[in-house]
Amino acid sequence: MPDVFADLVGQDEAVTELRRAAAAAAAVLRAAATDRTPALVAAGEADPAPAAGTSDPASGMTHAWIFTGPPGSGRSVAARAFAAALQCAYGTGCGECPGCHTTMGGTNADVRMVVPEGLSIGVGEMRALVLRAASTPSGGRWQVVVIEDADRLTEAAGNALLKAIEEPPPRTVFLLCAPSTHPDDISVTIRSRCRVVPLRQPPATAVAEVLVRRDGIAPDVAQWAAAAAQGHVGRARRLARDPEARKRREAVLAVPRRLTGVGAAFDAASALIEAAEAEAEASVAEADAAERAALETALGAGGTGRGAAGAIRGAAGQLKELEKRQKSRATRAQRDALDRALVDLAGFYRDALTMALRAPVDPVHTDTAALADAGAQKWDAEGSLRRLEAVLACRAAIDANVKPRIAVEAMMLALWKG
């Protein structure tokens, strides 16, 4: 059975560092077991020595980490794998012991995964998380808090997390995932108290190998999907296995041919937004319905006993709160779907640019290479670059909370004008 780091694609240096840290963490626990009576250590009645936050830096272990890298580099995969290695009975991330199995399966009581459903992580959620993280590990090893998309922390939530990182509980480890250590992504004060693990975009060959080995995808399909996804493992798997995802990609790559005038530009913008909305709605519909049904059942829906009708009438506030969370999740899902489309469109104009410059690199979208070449001859390098910059500017505008429709319409007009 492969170990917990097997799915971290093309990140050999990071894996080496994380293995060394996991071994150092296991040494800390062994030292604690030697210096304290087993009963005290197991019950958490005495602090382990040395504590995670004060261990020798040369040992390779510390209490707070930041995993950075471009989308698809495997930030959350690395964080979860490291969490499993910390819970591993052998300190190696063997992939076979109960600690590895439960962590990778999301059922370990001492590993908390924070995955924001909305556009941000609020202070209330973070305070509750910090409070729970201060408890003694039930398994006798570590309390691990994994925060995906730590760049979505509000200022107040970041401050709550900072206090916990500054004064960490002796057996708690914080693992944060963010695109970069830029102040716009993660505050300087938090970053200064964490060890940074930089990840890179994995090469397409490594992504294709994983798709073949782990998912049983045909080699030629895997190679095409890995190139089209630009090194993003999750997107490559989706393209290789989901016909609907391939249809949406084909519709996006047809946009350059549709931009024949102002009206066509606005039509293309509407089509792109509506496709993202439909994809987002489909992705969250099942979860939304299940959550609402579960909440209504918990509040007494369908009950026939005395007071059941009154209980459900008094639950309007809880249902409204659920609808608010679901709306926030749908908004994020829509933006994620739109961003995937923009990445595909950026890849097309990148191909046109490299062909105009006669750069010796392979195209991202091999199935539209002829169209990109025709565009390169029509626009030349400068025109291709302006169009690529327009797509990237649209992504930046949406990240800055510009209304997606406005940002996409402005992009389409820029692509048409050149």
Contacts in CASP RR format, 6 or more apart in sequence:
PFRMAT RR
TARGET T0000
AUTHOR 0000-0000-0000
METHOD contacts of the structure
MODEL  1
MPDVFADLVGQDEAVTELRRAAAAAAAVLRAAATDRTPALVAAGEADPAP
AAGTSDPASGMTHAWIFTGPPGSGRSVAARAFAAALQCAYGTGCGECPGC
HTTMGGTNADVRMVVPEGLSIGVGEMRALVLRAASTPSGGRWQVVVIEDA
DRLTEAAGNALLKAIEEPPPRTVFLLCAPSTHPDDISVTIRSRCRVVPLR
QPPATAVAEVLVRRDGIAPDVAQWAAAAAQGHVGRARRLARDPEARKRRE
AVLAVPRRLTGVGAAFDAASALIEAAEAEAEASVAEADAAERAALETALG
AGGTGRGAAGAIRGAAGQLKELEKRQKSRATRAQRDALDRALVDLAGFYR
DALTMALRAPVDPVHTDTAALADAGAQKWDAEGSLRRLEAVLACRAAIDA
NVKPRIAVEAMMLALWKG
1 95 0 8 1.000
1 96 0 8 1.000
2 95 0 8 1.000
3 92 0 8 1.000
3 93 0 8 1.000
3 94 0 8 1.000
3 95 0 8 1.000
3 100 0 8 1.000
4 80 0 8 1.000
4 81 0 8 1.000
4 84 0 8 1.000
4 85 0 8 1.000
4 88 0 8 1.000
4 93 0 8 1.000
4 94 0 8 1.000
4 95 0 8 1.000
4 100 0 8 1.000
4 103 0 8 1.000
4 104 0 8 1.000
5 15 0 8 1.000
5 18 0 8 1.000
5 19 0 8 1.000
5 81 0 8 1.000
5 85 0 8 1.000
5 93 0 8 1.000
7 77 0 8 1.000
7 81 0 8 1.000
7 210 0 8 1.000
7 214 0 8 1.000
8 14 0 8 1.000
8 15 0 8 1.000
8 74 0 8 1.000
8 77 0 8 1.000
8 78 0 8 1.000
8 81 0 8 1.000
9 74 0 8 1.000
9 202 0 8 1.000
9 206 0 8 1.000
9 207 0 8 1.000
9 210 0 8 1.000
9 233 0 8 1.000
10 200 0 8 1.000
10 202 0 8 1.000
10 203 0 8 1.000
10 206 0 8 1.000
11 73 0 8 1.000
11 74 0 8 1.000
11 78 0 8 1.000
11 199 0 8 1.000
11 200 0 8 1.000
11 202 0 8 1.000
14 78 0 8 1.000
14 197 0 8 1.000
14 198 0 8 1.000
14 199 0 8 1.000
17 60 0 8 1.000
17 197 0 8 1.000
18 78 0 8 1.000
18 81 0 8 1.000
18 82 0 8 1.000
18 85 0 8 1.000
18 197 0 8 1.000
19 85 0 8 1.000
19 92 0 8 1.000
20 60 0 8 1.000
21 60 0 8 1.000
21 61 0 8 1.000
21 62 0 8 1.000
21 82 0 8 1.000
22 61 0 8 1.000
22 82 0 8 1.000
22 85 0 8 1.000
22 86 0 8 1.000
22 88 0 8 1.000
22 91 0 8 1.000
22 92 0 8 1.000
22 93 0 8 1.000
23 91 0 8 1.000
23 92 0 8 1.000
24 55 0 8 1.000
24 59 0 8 1.000
24 60 0 8 1.000
24 61 0 8 1.000
25 52 0 8 1.000
25 61 0 8 1.000
25 86 0 8 1.000
25 91 0 8 1.000
25 142 0 8 1.000
25 173 0 8 1.000
26 88 0 8 1.000
26 90 0 8 1.000
26 91 0 8 1.000
26 92 0 8 1.000
27 59 0 8 1.000
28 48 0 8 1.000
28 50 0 8 1.000
28 52 0 8 1.000
28 55 0 8 1.000
28 59 0 8 1.000
28 61 0 8 1.000
29 48 0 8 1.000
29 140 0 8 1.000
29 141 0 8 1.000
31 48 0 8 1.000
31 49 0 8 1.000
31 50 0 8 1.000
32 41 0 8 1.000
32 48 0 8 1.000
32 49 0 8 1.000
33 41 0 8 1.000
35 49 0 8 1.000
36 46 0 8 1.000
36 48 0 8 1.000
36 49 0 8 1.000
39 45 0 8 1.000
40 46 0 8 1.000
41 48 0 8 1.000
41 140 0 8 1.000
42 140 0 8 1.000
43 136 0 8 1.000
44 136 0 8 1.000
44 140 0 8 1.000
47 170 0 8 1.000
48 170 0 8 1.000
48 171 0 8 1.000
50 56 0 8 1.000
51 63 0 8 1.000
51 168 0 8 1.000
51 170 0 8 1.000
51 171 0 8 1.000
52 61 0 8 1.000
52 62 0 8 1.000
52 63 0 8 1.000
52 142 0 8 1.000
52 168 0 8 1.000
52 170 0 8 1.000
52 171 0 8 1.000
52 172 0 8 1.000
52 173 0 8 1.000
53 62 0 8 1.000
53 63 0 8 1.000
53 64 0 8 1.000
53 168 0 8 1.000
53 170 0 8 1.000
55 61 0 8 1.000
55 62 0 8 1.000
62 194 0 8 1.000
62 195 0 8 1.000
63 165 0 8 1.000
63 168 0 8 1.000
63 172 0 8 1.000
63 173 0 8 1.000
63 174 0 8 1.000
64 165 0 8 1.000
64 168 0 8 1.000
64 173 0 8 1.000
64 174 0 8 1.000
64 176 0 8 1.000
64 193 0 8 1.000
64 194 0 8 1.000
64 195 0 8 1.000
65 79 0 8 1.000
65 82 0 8 1.000
65 173 0 8 1.000
65 174 0 8 1.000
65 175 0 8 1.000
65 176 0 8 1.000
65 194 0 8 1.000
65 195 0 8 1.000
65 196 0 8 1.000
65 197 0 8 1.000
66 150 0 8 1.000
66 176 0 8 1.000
66 177 0 8 1.000
66 178 0 8 1.000
66 181 0 8 1.000
66 186 0 8 1.000
66 190 0 8 1.000
66 191 0 8 1.000
66 194 0 8 1.000
66 195 0 8 1.000
66 196 0 8 1.000
66 197 0 8 1.000
67 74 0 8 1.000
67 75 0 8 1.000
67 76 0 8 1.000
67 78 0 8 1.000
67 79 0 8 1.000
67 175 0 8 1.000
67 176 0 8 1.000
67 177 0 8 1.000
67 178 0 8 1.000
67 197 0 8 1.000
67 199 0 8 1.000
68 75 0 8 1.000
68 177 0 8 1.000
68 178 0 8 1.000
68 179 0 8 1.000
68 180 0 8 1.000
68 181 0 8 1.000
68 185 0 8 1.000
68 196 0 8 1.000
68 197 0 8 1.000
68 198 0 8 1.000
68 199 0 8 1.000
69 75 0 8 1.000
69 179 0 8 1.000
69 180 0 8 1.000
69 198 0 8 1.000
69 199 0 8 1.000
69 200 0 8 1.000
69 201 0 8 1.000
70 179 0 8 1.000
70 199 0 8 1.000
70 200 0 8 1.000
70 201 0 8 1.000
71 179 0 8 1.000
71 232 0 8 1.000
71 343 0 8 1.000
72 201 0 8 1.000
72 202 0 8 1.000
72 231 0 8 1.000
72 232 0 8 1.000
72 233 0 8 1.000
72 234 0 8 1.000
72 235 0 8 1.000
73 199 0 8 1.000
73 200 0 8 1.000
73 201 0 8 1.000
73 202 0 8 1.000
74 199 0 8 1.000
74 233 0 8 1.000
75 148 0 8 1.000
75 177 0 8 1.000
75 178 0 8 1.000
75 199 0 8 1.000
76 146 0 8 1.000
76 148 0 8 1.000
76 177 0 8 1.000
77 233 0 8 1.000
78 197 0 8 1.000
78 199 0 8 1.000
79 146 0 8 1.000
79 148 0 8 1.000
79 175 0 8 1.000
79 176 0 8 1.000
79 177 0 8 1.000
80 103 0 8 1.000
80 104 0 8 1.000
80 113 0 8 1.000
80 146 0 8 1.000
81 93 0 8 1.000
81 104 0 8 1.000
82 175 0 8 1.000
83 103 0 8 1.000
83 108 0 8 1.000
83 111 0 8 1.000
83 144 0 8 1.000
83 146 0 8 1.000
83 173 0 8 1.000
83 175 0 8 1.000
84 93 0 8 1.000
84 95 0 8 1.000
84 99 0 8 1.000
84 100 0 8 1.000
84 103 0 8 1.000
84 104 0 8 1.000
84 111 0 8 1.000
85 91 0 8 1.000
85 92 0 8 1.000
85 93 0 8 1.000
85 100 0 8 1.000
86 141 0 8 1.000
86 142 0 8 1.000
86 144 0 8 1.000
86 173 0 8 1.000
87 99 0 8 1.000
87 100 0 8 1.000
87 102 0 8 1.000
87 103 0 8 1.000
87 108 0 8 1.000
87 110 0 8 1.000
87 111 0 8 1.000
87 139 0 8 1.000
87 141 0 8 1.000
87 142 0 8 1.000
87 144 0 8 1.000
88 94 0 8 1.000
88 95 0 8 1.000
88 97 0 8 1.000
88 99 0 8 1.000
88 100 0 8 1.000
89 97 0 8 1.000
89 98 0 8 1.000
89 99 0 8 1.000
90 97 0 8 1.000
93 100 0 8 1.000
94 100 0 8 1.000
95 101 0 8 1.000
95 104 0 8 1.000
99 108 0 8 1.000
102 108 0 8 1.000
102 109 0 8 1.000
102 111 0 8 1.000
103 111 0 8 1.000
103 144 0 8 1.000
106 113 0 8 1.000
109 138 0 8 1.000
109 139 0 8 1.000
110 137 0 8 1.000
110 138 0 8 1.000
110 139 0 8 1.000
110 140 0 8 1.000
110 141 0 8 1.000
110 142 0 8 1.000
110 143 0 8 1.000
110 144 0 8 1.000
111 144 0 8 1.000
111 146 0 8 1.000
112 129 0 8 1.000
112 132 0 8 1.000
112 133 0 8 1.000
112 143 0 8 1.000
112 144 0 8 1.000
112 145 0 8 1.000
112 146 0 8 1.000
113 146 0 8 1.000
113 148 0 8 1.000
114 121 0 8 1.000
114 125 0 8 1.000
114 129 0 8 1.000
114 145 0 8 1.000
114 146 0 8 1.000
114 147 0 8 1.000
114 148 0 8 1.000
115 148 0 8 1.000
115 149 0 8 1.000
116 148 0 8 1.000
116 149 0 8 1.000
116 152 0 8 1.000
116 332 0 8 1.000
117 325 0 8 1.000
117 328 0 8 1.000
117 329 0 8 1.000
117 332 0 8 1.000
118 152 0 8 1.000
118 325 0 8 1.000
118 328 0 8 1.000
118 329 0 8 1.000
118 331 0 8 1.000
118 332 0 8 1.000
119 152 0 8 1.000
119 328 0 8 1.000
119 331 0 8 1.000
119 332 0 8 1.000
119 335 0 8 1.000
120 152 0 8 1.000
120 153 0 8 1.000
120 154 0 8 1.000
120 157 0 8 1.000
121 147 0 8 1.000
121 149 0 8 1.000
121 150 0 8 1.000
121 152 0 8 1.000
121 153 0 8 1.000
121 154 0 8 1.000
121 157 0 8 1.000
122 153 0 8 1.000
122 154 0 8 1.000
122 156 0 8 1.000
122 157 0 8 1.000
123 154 0 8 1.000
123 156 0 8 1.000
123 157 0 8 1.000
123 158 0 8 1.000
123 159 0 8 1.000
123 160 0 8 1.000
124 157 0 8 1.000
124 160 0 8 1.000
125 157 0 8 1.000
126 153 0 8 1.000
126 157 0 8 1.000
126 158 0 8 1.000
126 160 0 8 1.000
126 161 0 8 1.000
127 160 0 8 1.000
129 145 0 8 1.000
130 160 0 8 1.000
130 161 0 8 1.000
130 163 0 8 1.000
130 164 0 8 1.000
133 143 0 8 1.000
133 145 0 8 1.000
133 164 0 8 1.000
133 169 0 8 1.000
133 172 0 8 1.000
133 174 0 8 1.000
134 143 0 8 1.000
134 164 0 8 1.000
134 169 0 8 1.000
134 172 0 8 1.000
135 143 0 8 1.000
136 143 0 8 1.000
136 171 0 8 1.000
137 143 0 8 1.000
137 171 0 8 1.000
140 171 0 8 1.000
141 171 0 8 1.000
142 171 0 8 1.000
142 172 0 8 1.000
142 173 0 8 1.000
143 169 0 8 1.000
143 171 0 8 1.000
143 172 0 8 1.000
143 173 0 8 1.000
144 172 0 8 1.000
144 173 0 8 1.000
144 175 0 8 1.000
145 172 0 8 1.000
145 173 0 8 1.000
145 174 0 8 1.000
145 175 0 8 1.000
146 175 0 8 1.000
146 177 0 8 1.000
147 153 0 8 1.000
147 161 0 8 1.000
147 174 0 8 1.000
147 175 0 8 1.000
147 176 0 8 1.000
147 177 0 8 1.000
148 177 0 8 1.000
149 177 0 8 1.000
149 178 0 8 1.000
150 176 0 8 1.000
150 177 0 8 1.000
150 178 0 8 1.000
150 185 0 8 1.000
150 186 0 8 1.000
151 178 0 8 1.000
151 179 0 8 1.000
151 184 0 8 1.000
151 185 0 8 1.000
151 186 0 8 1.000
153 161 0 8 1.000
158 187 0 8 1.000
158 190 0 8 1.000
161 174 0 8 1.000
161 190 0 8 1.000
162 187 0 8 1.000
162 189 0 8 1.000
162 190 0 8 1.000
162 193 0 8 1.000
164 172 0 8 1.000
164 174 0 8 1.000
165 174 0 8 1.000
165 190 0 8 1.000
165 193 0 8 1.000
165 194 0 8 1.000
166 193 0 8 1.000
168 174 0 8 1.000
174 194 0 8 1.000
176 186 0 8 1.000
176 190 0 8 1.000
176 194 0 8 1.000
178 185 0 8 1.000
178 186 0 8 1.000
179 185 0 8 1.000
180 186 0 8 1.000
181 191 0 8 1.000
181 196 0 8 1.000
201 230 0 8 1.000
201 231 0 8 1.000
202 231 0 8 1.000
202 233 0 8 1.000
203 231 0 8 1.000
204 223 0 8 1.000
204 226 0 8 1.000
204 227 0 8 1.000
204 230 0 8 1.000
204 231 0 8 1.000
205 223 0 8 1.000
205 226 0 8 1.000
207 222 0 8 1.000
207 226 0 8 1.000
207 229 0 8 1.000
207 231 0 8 1.000
207 232 0 8 1.000
207 233 0 8 1.000
207 236 0 8 1.000
208 219 0 8 1.000
208 222 0 8 1.000
208 223 0 8 1.000
208 225 0 8 1.000
208 226 0 8 1.000
208 236 0 8 1.000
209 222 0 8 1.000
210 233 0 8 1.000
211 217 0 8 1.000
211 221 0 8 1.000
211 222 0 8 1.000
211 225 0 8 1.000
211 226 0 8 1.000
211 236 0 8 1.000
211 237 0 8 1.000
211 240 0 8 1.000
212 218 0 8 1.000
212 219 0 8 1.000
212 222 0 8 1.000
215 237 0 8 1.000
215 240 0 8 1.000
215 241 0 8 1.000
217 225 0 8 1.000
217 237 0 8 1.000
217 240 0 8 1.000
217 241 0 8 1.000
221 240 0 8 1.000
222 236 0 8 1.000
222 240 0 8 1.000
224 240 0 8 1.000
224 366 0 8 1.000
224 367 0 8 1.000
225 236 0 8 1.000
225 237 0 8 1.000
225 239 0 8 1.000
225 240 0 8 1.000
226 236 0 8 1.000
227 362 0 8 1.000
227 363 0 8 1.000
227 364 0 8 1.000
227 365 0 8 1.000
227 366 0 8 1.000
228 236 0 8 1.000
228 239 0 8 1.000
228 249 0 8 1.000
228 344 0 8 1.000
228 364 0 8 1.000
228 365 0 8 1.000
228 366 0 8 1.000
229 235 0 8 1.000
229 236 0 8 1.000
229 239 0 8 1.000
230 343 0 8 1.000
230 347 0 8 1.000
230 364 0 8 1.000
232 343 0 8 1.000
235 340 0 8 1.000
235 343 0 8 1.000
238 245 0 8 1.000
239 245 0 8 1.000
239 246 0 8 1.000
239 249 0 8 1.000
248 275 0 8 1.000
248 279 0 8 1.000
248 341 0 8 1.000
249 344 0 8 1.000
251 271 0 8 1.000
251 275 0 8 1.000
252 272 0 8 1.000
252 341 0 8 1.000
252 344 0 8 1.000
252 345 0 8 1.000
253 344 0 8 1.000
253 345 0 8 1.000
253 348 0 8 1.000
253 365 0 8 1.000
253 367 0 8 1.000
253 368 0 8 1.000
253 371 0 8 1.000
255 268 0 8 1.000
255 272 0 8 1.000
255 345 0 8 1.000
255 412 0 8 1.000
255 415 0 8 1.000
256 348 0 8 1.000
256 349 0 8 1.000
256 371 0 8 1.000
256 375 0 8 1.000
256 415 0 8 1.000
257 371 0 8 1.000
258 264 0 8 1.000
258 267 0 8 1.000
258 268 0 8 1.000
259 265 0 8 1.000
259 268 0 8 1.000
259 412 0 8 1.000
259 415 0 8 1.000
259 416 0 8 1.000
260 416 0 8 1.000
261 416 0 8 1.000
262 413 0 8 1.000
262 416 0 8 1.000
264 416 0 8 1.000
265 409 0 8 1.000
265 412 0 8 1.000
265 413 0 8 1.000
265 415 0 8 1.000
265 416 0 8 1.000
266 409 0 8 1.000
266 412 0 8 1.000
268 412 0 8 1.000
269 405 0 8 1.000
269 408 0 8 1.000
269 409 0 8 1.000
269 411 0 8 1.000
269 412 0 8 1.000
270 405 0 8 1.000
272 338 0 8 1.000
272 341 0 8 1.000
272 408 0 8 1.000
272 412 0 8 1.000
273 338 0 8 1.000
273 404 0 8 1.000
273 405 0 8 1.000
273 408 0 8 1.000
275 337 0 8 1.000
275 341 0 8 1.000
276 334 0 8 1.000
276 335 0 8 1.000
276 337 0 8 1.000
276 338 0 8 1.000
276 341 0 8 1.000
276 404 0 8 1.000
277 334 0 8 1.000
279 333 0 8 1.000
279 334 0 8 1.000
279 337 0 8 1.000
280 330 0 8 1.000
280 333 0 8 1.000
280 334 0 8 1.000
280 336 0 8 1.000
280 337 0 8 1.000
281 330 0 8 1.000
283 333 0 8 1.000
283 337 0 8 1.000
284 326 0 8 1.000
284 329 0 8 1.000
284 330 0 8 1.000
284 333 0 8 1.000
287 329 0 8 1.000
288 326 0 8 1.000
288 329 0 8 1.000
288 330 0 8 1.000
291 322 0 8 1.000
291 326 0 8 1.000
292 319 0 8 1.000
292 322 0 8 1.000
292 326 0 8 1.000
295 315 0 8 1.000
295 318 0 8 1.000
295 319 0 8 1.000
295 322 0 8 1.000
296 312 0 8 1.000
296 315 0 8 1.000
296 319 0 8 1.000
299 311 0 8 1.000
299 312 0 8 1.000
299 315 0 8 1.000
299 318 0 8 1.000
300 308 0 8 1.000
300 311 0 8 1.000
300 312 0 8 1.000
300 315 0 8 1.000
301 312 0 8 1.000
302 308 0 8 1.000
302 312 0 8 1.000
334 404 0 8 1.000
335 398 0 8 1.000
335 404 0 8 1.000
338 398 0 8 1.000
338 404 0 8 1.000
338 408 0 8 1.000
339 395 0 8 1.000
339 398 0 8 1.000
342 391 0 8 1.000
342 394 0 8 1.000
342 395 0 8 1.000
343 395 0 8 1.000
344 365 0 8 1.000
345 391 0 8 1.000
346 388 0 8 1.000
346 391 0 8 1.000
346 392 0 8 1.000
346 395 0 8 1.000
347 364 0 8 1.000
347 365 0 8 1.000
347 388 0 8 1.000
348 364 0 8 1.000
348 365 0 8 1.000
348 368 0 8 1.000
348 371 0 8 1.000
348 372 0 8 1.000
349 372 0 8 1.000
349 384 0 8 1.000
349 387 0 8 1.000
349 388 0 8 1.000
349 391 0 8 1.000
350 364 0 8 1.000
350 388 0 8 1.000
351 363 0 8 1.000
351 364 0 8 1.000
351 365 0 8 1.000
351 368 0 8 1.000
351 369 0 8 1.000
351 372 0 8 1.000
352 372 0 8 1.000
352 373 0 8 1.000
352 375 0 8 1.000
352 376 0 8 1.000
352 379 0 8 1.000
352 384 0 8 1.000
352 387 0 8 1.000
352 388 0 8 1.000
353 376 0 8 1.000
353 381 0 8 1.000
353 384 0 8 1.000
353 385 0 8 1.000
353 388 0 8 1.000
354 361 0 8 1.000
354 363 0 8 1.000
355 363 0 8 1.000
355 369 0 8 1.000
355 372 0 8 1.000
355 373 0 8 1.000
355 376 0 8 1.000
356 376 0 8 1.000
356 377 0 8 1.000
356 379 0 8 1.000
356 380 0 8 1.000
356 381 0 8 1.000
356 384 0 8 1.000
357 381 0 8 1.000
363 369 0 8 1.000
363 372 0 8 1.000
365 372 0 8 1.000
375 384 0 8 1.000
376 384 0 8 1.000
379 387 0 8 1.000
379 418 0 8 1.000
383 418 0 8 1.000
386 414 0 8 1.000
386 418 0 8 1.000
387 414 0 8 1.000
387 415 0 8 1.000
387 418 0 8 1.000
390 411 0 8 1.000
390 414 0 8 1.000
390 415 0 8 1.000
390 418 0 8 1.000
391 411 0 8 1.000
391 415 0 8 1.000
393 411 0 8 1.000
393 414 0 8 1.000
394 407 0 8 1.000
394 408 0 8 1.000
394 410 0 8 1.000
394 411 0 8 1.000
397 407 0 8 1.000
397 410 0 8 1.000
398 404 0 8 1.000
398 407 0 8 1.000
END
